[in-house]
């Protein structure tokens, strides 16, 4: 069956003399097929080389996936991979799959499994199938956007035009500069909060605002900024927390320039500070109350060990209903999903998507949620 390219695998088998069905459930041929994968399809050098390369790809990909999930943000090479072009891991698997389709189709099965392992657990590809189970309800849905505006001076539109384009009820901005602040204050019928590098624009009244004290962590070299706001929505009050947490950019830039020792040292330092920032931000958000939404620039992909350890009790909107990789940070041919919208169990996530490029080095993340049964805020 393997030498025939697998083309007759699903064809019914019969005894050539009595014509009785043979292995009608195909269990035996499946077991034999899997058993045959233990070695090359033939003694030909090309078949042997293809089999060896495929075996190496499977083993290396599995080892990389395990190391990635256990050590990203703990060991600097995996941190580089976390913020780097993970799609490069797919290239050798795709090439081997093409060769296998021509030479030995039996190897397509392990190669496809390997490709899925890279595309899903390592690259973070999402199918969004849970979103198919939730229909829109315009009378109850709440749409939000988070956007790192990089100061706002180079944006392709005004604050009002961008908010109208996104179709949101609440917009949170990080790196909110003077021009953007002025435009937000000038919008009629909206409620505005301006903080240190953060801005909030809400169709609903902002009842209360709190900013996390971050003097100690900032003096140590961190940059975390967090603000929580009590918003009086149509279905009752809820808390919304905006975050802009520290970045490992300094270490990554050094490594990109070939300064490995210095870059690795900076990555270790920044990982330590970032872990503290995320822990403080998560604790500050938990103090505010529920139902709550946390959104902003986390500077950490969802596969990050730091992110997973501190935000495991929250639902990541894009991870739940988004489709694709969801890269929000624009860095040439690298796309990292570091902007998130998280919700607690007071919300159902309806939709999550990225907006169009608006002139920043980030894309906006736009999420629609729906309030569950009304709950009393703290």
N, C-alpha and C positions, 0 to 999 in steps of 0.2 A: 504493500500500500504506500509506503514511503517512497520507494523508487519510482512509483507511478505518479509521483507528485501529489499524492493525496486526492487526486481527482475522482477516484472510485470509492472513496471512504463511505459515502452515503448510499451508494448503489446497493440494492438487495443482493445478497449472496445465496446461491443455491448449489446443491450437490450436482456435479456434471452428469451423473448417471441417473439418479432417481428424482432429481429436481426438487428435493426437499429443502425448505429454508435452512440456511446455516447462519447461526449467530444473529437471529432477527433483532435482538436488542442492541447489537453492535458493541456490547460490553467487552467481549473478548478482543475484538479488533482494536478497541480504544486502549485496552491494557497493553496489547502488543505494540501499538503505535507509540505509547509513552515509553515502553521498555526500549524500543529501537532508538529513542532519542539519546540514549546513553553513549552512543558512538556515532561517527560520521556515516553518511548515507552510503559511501563507497570508499575504496582505497585511493581514489583519485586525490591528487594533492590539493586541488581547489575545494573539494568537498571536505577534506580534513581541515584545511585552513578556515573555511567558513564555519565549521562546527566548533573549532577551538575559539575563534573570535566571538562567536555567539555565546559560548559558555562563559568567556571572560566578561562579556558585556552584562550578562545576567548577574554574575557574582559581584562585579564591581558596582553595578547599579543598586543591588540590594544592600551592599555594605555602605554605599554612599547615603542611601535613604535612611538607614539606621543611624549613622553618624550625624547626618544632618539634623534629624529630629532630636537627638540626644545632646548635641554639642553646639548647635548654632547659638551664638552669643556667649558660649563658654570657651570655645577653642577658636582662635582667630582664623584659621583656614575655612572653617565652616561658617564663620561670620561673614567672610568675604563672599562665599557662595550665597549666603542668605540675601545679601544686597547686590549680588552680581547677576550676570546673564545665565540663569539656570537652564535656559533652553539649549545651551550648548551641549548639555548632557544627552539631548535627544539625537544629535546629529549622527554619531556612530551607530546608534540603534536603527535609525531610519535607513542608513546606507546598508547595513547588514540585512534589514528586512527586504530591501530591493533585490539584493543578491539572492536571498533565500527564495523569493518569489519566482526567480528564474531557475535556480539550481536545486533547492531543497525546501519545498513548501512545508515540510514537517517542522522546520525551525521557526516558522512564523508564529506558532503558538507561544513558545517562551519569549520570543522577541516582542510580541504584542503585549504580553503580560509585563515585560520589562518597561516598555514604552508607557504603559498605563501607570506603572509605579513612579516613573519620573514625572509624567504629566500631572498626575493627581497629588500624591503625598509630597513630592519635592517641589514641583512648580506651582502647586496650589490651584490647578484648574477646577472650576466649579461648573456643574451642570444646571444648577438652579431648579431642579425638579420639584422642590418643595413649594416654589412659587406657583406652580401649576395648580396646587390644591387650595390657593387663596384667591378669591375673586376680588376685584376692586369694589369699594363702597365709597363714592365721593362724599356722602353725607357724614362719614365718620373718619375717613382717612386723613392722616397728618403727613405732610411731605416736608422733609428737611434736606439741607445741603450743608456740607462742610467743605471749605476751600482755603488752601494756603495760597494767598494772593501775592506773595513775594513783594510786599510793600504796596502793590496796587497801581504803581505808576505806569506799568506797561500793559495793563489789561486792554482787551479788545473792545470793551464796552463799559458803560457806567454801571455803578452798583445797581441802579434801578432796572436797567435793561437786562443785566445778568440774572437778577432775581426773577424777573418776568419770564425770561427764557427758560429757567429751571422749573418754574411753576411751583415754587415752594412757599410754605407758610412760615418757616423759620430758616434763617441762614446764619451759619457760624463761620467767621473768617479768622484765619491765623496770619501773622505778619501783616497786620492791618495798618497801612500807612496813612499819612495825613490826607491825601486826596480821597482815599476810600472812606475815611471817617467823615469827611465833609459831605460826601455824596450820601452816605447813610443817614446822617442827621437831617438832610434836606428832604428826605422822602416823607410825603404826607401820608397819614393813616397808619404808620408803622411805629413800633416801639423799639428804641435803640439803646444798647448798652455799649460803652466804650471802655475797654480796660487796657492793661499793659500788653500791647501787641495783639490783643484779641478784640474782636467786635462781634456783637450779636444783634441781628435784625429780626424782629418778631411781629407777626400780625396780631399776636395776643399780648395783653399787658404783662410786663415783667414786674412781678410783685416784690422779689427780693433777690439780691446778688451777694455772693461771697467769693473772695479770692484767696487761694491757698497761699499761706506764708512759705516762701521758698528761699529766704535769705541764706540759710546755711548751705543748702545744696548749690546755690548759685555761686557762693563764695568758694566752694570747692571745685568749681569749673562746670557745674551743670547748668541747664537752661530751662528747666521745666516751668511752665506757666499753666495754671489750672483755675477755672472759674465756674462756680455752680450758680444756677439761676432757677428761681421758682416762677413758673409761667402759668398764667390762668387760661387754660385752653377751653375749647368748647365743651369737652367732656369732663371738665374738672381740672384742678391744678396738677402739674407734674414738674419734676426737676429735670433740668438739662445742664449737663456739665461739658464745658469746652476744654480741651487739652491741647497743648503744644509742648511735646516732650523732647528730650535731648537726642542729638543725632550722632552717629559714629563717623560722620563725614571726614573729620580730620585724619583719622587713622586710615580710612579707605583711600583717601587722596595720596597719602604717603606711600602706600603699597602700590597704587597705580603708577607712581613715578619711580618705582623700583627701590624705595627705601624701606625694605621689609622689616628690619629690626625696629626702627622707630615707629613704623606703622603698626606693627604687632603690639608694641608697648602701649600706644595710644588706644588701640582697640580694647585691650584688657582694661585700661583705666576707664574708658568711656562705658564699657559694658557694666562695670561696677557702679558707676554713677547713674547710668540709665536704669539699672535694676532698682536703685533707691528711689529714683523719680517715679517709676511706674508703681512701686509699692505705696509711696506717699499719695500719688494721684488716685489710686484705687481706694485707699482708705478714706481720702477726702470725699470722694464721690459717694462712698457707702454711708458716710455720716449725714449726707443731705436728706436722703429718704427715697421713697418709692411711690408711684412708678417713676422711672428715671431713664433718660437717654444720655449716653456719653459719646461724644463725637469730637473729631479733630485730627490733628497730625500727630500720630503716636510715634513716628519715626521707627517703627518696628513692624515687619510683616507678621501675619498671623502664625507663621511657622516658628517665629522667634521663641526661644526658651523663656526669655524675660516676659514677653507678652503673654504666653500661655500660663505661666506661673501666677501672674497677677490678675489676669482678666478671665480666668477660666469659668467663673460663674455668670458671665454675660454672654448674650447671643450676638455674634457678629453678623450684621445684616447681609453683607455681600456673601459671606461664607454660607449663609443659609439659603438665599434665594437668587443670588447673582449668577451670571453666566460668564464663563471665561476666566482669565487670569486676574483681571481687575486691577491692573497696574495703574497707580495714580501718580507716581513720581516719574517725571520725564527726565531721562538722563541718557540722551543719545539712543542707542539700541538696547538700553536696559530699562525695564519697567518694574518697579517694586510697588507692591500694595501696602503702603504705610499710612494711608488715611482711612479711618474707620468710623462706622456708626455702630455703637453697641447699645443693646436694650436689655432691660431686666425682664422678669416674667410678667410684668404689667402690660406688655405690648406683644402684638403679633406683627411680624414683618411681612409686608405685602410685596414690596418691590425694592430692588437695589440696582443702581447702574452708575456709570461714569458719565459726566457731562462732556461737552466738547471743549477743546483747548481754548482757554480764554486769555492767553497771554502770560500765564505764569509757568513755573516749572513743575506745577502740580495740576492734575485734573480734578474738577469738583466731584465729590461722591454725593449722589442724590438718592435718598431712601424714603420710601413710603411705609408708614407703620399705622397700626390701628390699636386703639386702646381696648384692653380687655375689660372685664367687669370693673367698674369704678372702685378705686381704692383710696383710702385716706392717706394724704401725704404727711410726712413727718415734719 
